[in-house]
Structure formats: structure tokens, C-alpha cells
């Protein structure tokens, strides 16, 4: 199968998965519908997260329906590209799948005299994926650390085969094939910090440029494992329930478990922007983010396979835009 066909099949699988999610996850009824403003036009540039790339594209399409004269350019090469783009002024929006580091904020503040504004835009369960035919039922953080990390800061053993995880039969002696993101990715950094206790990745991890390519790699390799945002789930893979503790309890990445933070790799997804304290935000940026935080914007979140914010969080973020 050629690359174009593979991409098309993966896209269809993601769409089908998102459709199933949309039938089970509902947007908070208290989130207000978007109200179109007048006189909105211009160019909007977004540079940052690959995890958020599809979401930003869908939001831009919905926004453009309301404002045909707006042009939105989106580049998603990794969360680490967002802070310099905002600092240098080459983008008004910086989507990130992790929070900015102190050093990134400091560089921005050194130029502008204030810190960038962080807006939560969606929820994600960072999933650990295995092939759909893999019989593994659950994993602890210590086991994940043993699989992916060369330094094993969680104190476990080095795990190289599926037999090391207790699988038998044809699986017992099969080496585990590792897929992950590249170092520009916020998902790479988040997984490193939270799952690997800031340890180093093994050199054998096949670093991928995008979230979908991680999942596609696992779907095509029966003995593979990888990590990516829940919005990239396809029919060729399954997610594994996780526990931070050796004895459990284990939780899957359901909406309820992500909201309650029972799922140990629950995270917010963010868009950062440049807003001077006490001064109004650029109208085009404000309207785009207001659309993202509306009922319609959060319905797009569900459509793309991620999880919507609660009305409480939406109110807090809208207040931050209005300051």
C-alpha cells in the first residue's frame, strides 16, 4: 500500500473513531453558543503542536464559515515551535500539548515585559497504544518506564520482550517495537516527564514527526507499542488501562476518568497568545478563541476525538480573554 493510500485509510479510521466518541461524549449544555461579531477580518497565523493540528484546522474551517474574509494559516510541527513563534511575532496563536516551560516564558517576557497568556482549549488522555491483536490488559508506570526508558528512574527492570510483561505463546519471545514522538513534540516532553519520571528514552524508540504516524506504526506492527493523543485512536490499535502504582487501580482514558484525573496521563491542551495586561486582545484573536471556547468550538473537539472542557473551565478562560 502506498503512502497516500495509507494516509487515507488512517484518516478514515480516525474519523470513524471520533464518530463513536461523539455518540458517547456530550458537550456541557451550560457552554454558550458562539455569537458572531461584526467587522472581523484579516490574517491569523498559528504555529505549534502537531497533536492540535487537526483541531486547529477544524476550528479554522468553522471560524471561516462565520468570517469568510478571514485567512487562517496553520503549521503544526511540535509544541516547542510555539514559544519562539509568539516571541518573534510570526504567529498570534501558539497551540501546545504541554505547558510552556519557565525558560520559554522568560524569553517571551524579556521581549514584551509580561508573560504569554495561556488558554485551555480541550482535554486529552495521552494514550498508550498497542496493536489491536495484542492481549495485554494493563500496564503500570514502572512497566512503561522499563519499556521506553534507558535510565528507568521508576526503579523497574529493563523490559525488552512481551514475555517480560507476562505474555505467553507466540508473544513470549517477541521483541517490543517502540514508537514515539520527536523531541520537538509536547507529547514527547509530557510523556518523558510524567510516565518516565524525566528519564531518558531508549535509542530504539522510532521517533515520529506526527501523532497519527505513531498510531499508524503501531497498527501496522503487531508487536509494537506507542503513545499519542486519544484523538488519534483508530480501529487498528487499542489503548491500555494504566496505573501509577504497581498494584493498581487501573484506569482507561474515558472522558469521566480524564475529567476526574483518575486516568494518570490526563492533560489539558492549550493555545498561547500575546496579550498585554489591561489592554484588549486583538479582535481577530479574541474572536477565534471565543469560537474555540463556544458550544460549537467544543463540539468540534468531540468531533476530532478529544474531550470538551466543562462550562466552569470555559468561564475561567473567557474571563482571562476579557482581562
LOSE-484555 format. One record per residue (C-alpha): residue in three letters; x, y, z. Coordinates in steps of 0.1 Angstrom, whole numbers, padded with zeros to 4 digits, always signed. Layout:
% residues N
ALAXYZ;...
% end
This chain:
% residues 323
UNK+0000+0000+0000;UNK+0015+0034-0010;UNK+0019+0063+0014;UNK-0011+0082+0000;UNK-0034+0052+0005;UNK-0021+0046+0040;UNK-0028+0082+0050;UNK-0063+0080+0036;UNK-0070+0047+0054;UNK-0057+0062+0087;UNK-0078+0093+0082;UNK-0110+0072+0077;UNK-0102+0052+0108;UNK-0097+0083+0129;UNK-0130+0097+0116;UNK-0149+0065+0125;UNK-0133+0065+0160;UNK-0143+0102+0165;UNK-0179+0094+0154;UNK-0181+0067+0181;UNK-0168+0092+0207;UNK-0193+0119+0196;UNK-0221+0095+0203;UNK-0209+0089+0239;UNK-0194+0123+0250;UNK-0217+0153+0251;UNK-0207+0190+0254;UNK-0217+0207+0286;UNK-0251+0223+0280;UNK-0242+0253+0300;UNK-0215+0264+0275;UNK-0229+0293+0255;UNK-0233+0293+0217;UNK-0210+0315+0197;UNK-0223+0349+0188;UNK-0209+0364+0156;UNK-0192+0398+0158;UNK-0191+0424+0131;UNK-0161+0437+0112;UNK-0138+0407+0118;UNK-0113+0401+0090;UNK-0076+0397+0085;UNK-0049+0370+0087;UNK-0043+0347+0116;UNK-0012+0326+0120;UNK-0009+0295+0142;UNK+0024+0277+0148;UNK+0029+0249+0173;UNK+0015+0215+0184;UNK+0011+0186+0160;UNK-0014+0170+0184;UNK-0036+0200+0180;UNK-0030+0204+0142;UNK-0063+0187+0132;UNK-0083+0205+0158;UNK-0068+0239+0148;UNK-0077+0231+0112;UNK-0113+0222+0121;UNK-0117+0253+0142;UNK-0103+0274+0114;UNK-0128+0259+0090;UNK-0157+0266+0114;UNK-0145+0301+0120;UNK-0141+0309+0083;UNK-0177+0300+0078;UNK-0187+0328+0101;UNK-0160+0352+0087;UNK-0153+0344+0050;UNK-0128+0373+0048;UNK-0105+0358+0075;UNK-0075+0338+0064;UNK-0060+0313+0089;UNK-0026+0297+0083;UNK-0018+0266+0105;UNK+0016+0250+0110;UNK+0019+0220+0133;UNK+0055+0208+0137;UNK+0055+0205+0175;UNK+0048+0224+0207;UNK+0084+0236+0210;UNK+0079+0257+0179;UNK+0051+0278+0195;UNK+0070+0299+0221;UNK+0096+0313+0197;UNK+0069+0320+0171;UNK+0049+0340+0196;UNK+0081+0357+0209;UNK+0092+0367+0174;UNK+0057+0377+0164;UNK+0054+0353+0135;UNK+0022+0338+0150;UNK-0006+0351+0170;UNK-0016+0317+0182;UNK+0007+0291+0198;UNK-0011+0257+0203;UNK+0007+0234+0227;UNK+0001+0199+0241;UNK+0021+0208+0273;UNK+0025+0239+0294;UNK+0053+0263+0285;UNK+0085+0259+0304;UNK+0098+0287+0327;UNK+0126+0293+0302;UNK+0102+0297+0273;UNK+0081+0322+0293;UNK+0111+0341+0304;UNK+0123+0346+0268;UNK+0088+0360+0259;UNK+0088+0382+0290;UNK+0123+0395+0283;UNK+0109+0410+0250;UNK+0075+0421+0260;UNK+0077+0428+0297;UNK+0049+0403+0306;UNK+0042+0366+0302;UNK+0022+0350+0274;UNK-0015+0342+0281;UNK-0024+0305+0284;UNK-0058+0294+0273;UNK-0070+0258+0280;UNK-0089+0247+0248;UNK-0096+0209+0253;UNK-0089+0178+0274;UNK-0068+0148+0263;UNK-0060+0114+0277;UNK-0024+0107+0264;UNK-0029+0071+0254;UNK-0005+0042+0254;UNK-0014+0022+0222;UNK-0008-0014+0213;UNK-0018-0033+0182;UNK-0055-0044+0182;UNK-0044-0081+0184;UNK-0022-0076+0215;UNK-0036-0094+0245;UNK-0020-0071+0271;UNK-0047-0059+0296;UNK-0030-0032+0317;UNK+0003-0015+0324;UNK+0019+0002+0354;UNK+0041+0033+0351;UNK+0070+0012+0363;UNK+0065-0012+0334;UNK+0061+0017+0309;UNK+0093+0031+0322;UNK+0110-0002+0317;UNK+0097-0004+0282;UNK+0106+0031+0270;UNK+0134+0044+0292;UNK+0171+0036+0293;UNK+0175+0052+0327;UNK+0145+0035+0344;UNK+0140+0062+0371;UNK+0110+0044+0384;UNK+0132+0015+0396;UNK+0119-0013+0374;UNK+0137-0038+0352;UNK+0146-0034+0316;UNK+0117-0047+0295;UNK+0126-0059+0260;UNK+0101-0086+0251;UNK+0064-0091+0255;UNK+0072-0121+0276;UNK+0089-0097+0301;UNK+0053-0084+0306;UNK+0039-0118+0312;UNK+0026-0127+0277;UNK+0029-0163+0266;UNK+0028-0184+0235;UNK+0038-0166+0203;UNK+0042-0133+0222;UNK+0067-0146+0248;UNK+0100-0140+0229;UNK+0089-0112+0205;UNK+0108-0080+0209;UNK+0088-0049+0217;UNK+0088-0024+0189;UNK+0088+0012+0202;UNK+0071+0041+0186;UNK+0072+0077+0200;UNK+0073+0114+0191;UNK+0103+0135+0183;UNK+0118+0159+0207;UNK+0100+0190+0192;UNK+0068+0175+0204;UNK+0050+0185+0236;UNK+0037+0149+0238;UNK+0073+0137+0238;UNK+0081+0160+0267;UNK+0049+0153+0286;UNK+0053+0115+0284;UNK+0090+0118+0294;UNK+0081+0139+0325;UNK+0051+0121+0337;UNK+0055+0085+0326;UNK+0093+0082+0326;UNK+0098+0104+0357;UNK+0120+0127+0335;UNK+0142+0097+0325;UNK+0158+0093+0291;UNK+0142+0074+0262;UNK+0158+0043+0247;UNK+0177+0048+0215;UNK+0154+0021+0199;UNK+0123+0043+0200;UNK+0113+0051+0165;UNK+0107+0088+0167;UNK+0078+0100+0145;UNK+0071+0135+0132;UNK+0033+0134+0140;UNK+0007+0119+0163;UNK-0011+0099+0135;UNK+0022+0083+0123;UNK+0028+0069+0158;UNK-0006+0052+0158;UNK-0003+0041+0122;UNK+0031+0025+0131;UNK+0015+0005+0160;UNK-0014-0005+0138;UNK+0009-0020+0112;UNK+0033-0037+0136;UNK+0017-0065+0156;UNK+0044-0063+0183;UNK+0046-0025+0187;UNK+0037-0001+0214;UNK+0035+0037+0213;UNK+0020+0068+0228;UNK-0002+0096+0213;UNK-0032+0117+0220;UNK-0065+0099+0224;UNK-0079+0118+0194;UNK-0057+0097+0171;UNK-0072+0063+0180;UNK-0080+0041+0150;UNK-0095+0006+0146;UNK-0061-0009+0141;UNK-0050-0002+0177;UNK-0063-0004+0213;UNK-0055+0017+0243;UNK-0041+0002+0275;UNK-0055+0010+0310;UNK-0028+0025+0332;UNK-0018+0029+0369;UNK+0008+0050+0385;UNK+0010+0023+0413;UNK+0023-0012+0410;UNK-0009-0027+0424;UNK-0034-0006+0406;UNK-0061+0005+0404;UNK-0060+0008+0366;UNK-0080+0033+0346;UNK-0087+0038+0309;UNK-0088+0072+0291;UNK-0126+0077+0293;UNK-0140+0112+0295;UNK-0151+0106+0331;UNK-0116+0093+0341;UNK-0099+0122+0324;UNK-0122+0148+0340;UNK-0117+0133+0374;UNK-0079+0129+0368;UNK-0082+0092+0377;UNK-0065+0084+0343;UNK-0028+0091+0351;UNK-0020+0107+0318;UNK-0048+0133+0317;UNK-0038+0167+0304;UNK-0052+0199+0291;UNK-0044+0211+0256;UNK-0035+0248+0253;UNK-0033+0278+0229;UNK-0010+0306+0240;UNK-0012+0341+0228;UNK+0003+0376+0233;UNK-0020+0397+0254;UNK-0007+0428+0272;UNK-0022+0431+0308;UNK-0050+0456+0310;UNK-0052+0460+0272;UNK-0078+0445+0249;UNK-0068+0414+0229;UNK-0065+0418+0191;UNK-0102+0414+0179;UNK-0094+0387+0154;UNK-0075+0366+0180;UNK-0102+0372+0206;UNK-0130+0361+0183;UNK-0111+0330+0172;UNK-0105+0319+0208;UNK-0141+0328+0217;UNK-0152+0305+0190;UNK-0130+0277+0203;UNK-0145+0282+0238;UNK-0181+0282+0225;UNK-0206+0253+0222;UNK-0197+0250+0185;UNK-0160+0250+0192;UNK-0162+0223+0219;UNK-0184+0202+0196;UNK-0155+0203+0172;UNK-0133+0190+0200;UNK-0155+0159+0203;UNK-0158+0155+0166;UNK-0120+0153+0164;UNK-0118+0126+0191;UNK-0107+0147+0221;UNK-0126+0157+0252;UNK-0145+0190+0257;UNK-0140+0214+0286;UNK-0165+0219+0313;UNK-0186+0251+0315;UNK-0166+0261+0346;UNK-0133+0260+0328;UNK-0148+0278+0298;UNK-0160+0306+0320;UNK-0125+0310+0335;UNK-0108+0311+0301;UNK-0133+0336+0287;UNK-0126+0358+0317;UNK-0089+0356+0310;UNK-0095+0368+0275;UNK-0115+0398+0287;UNK-0089+0410+0313;
% end
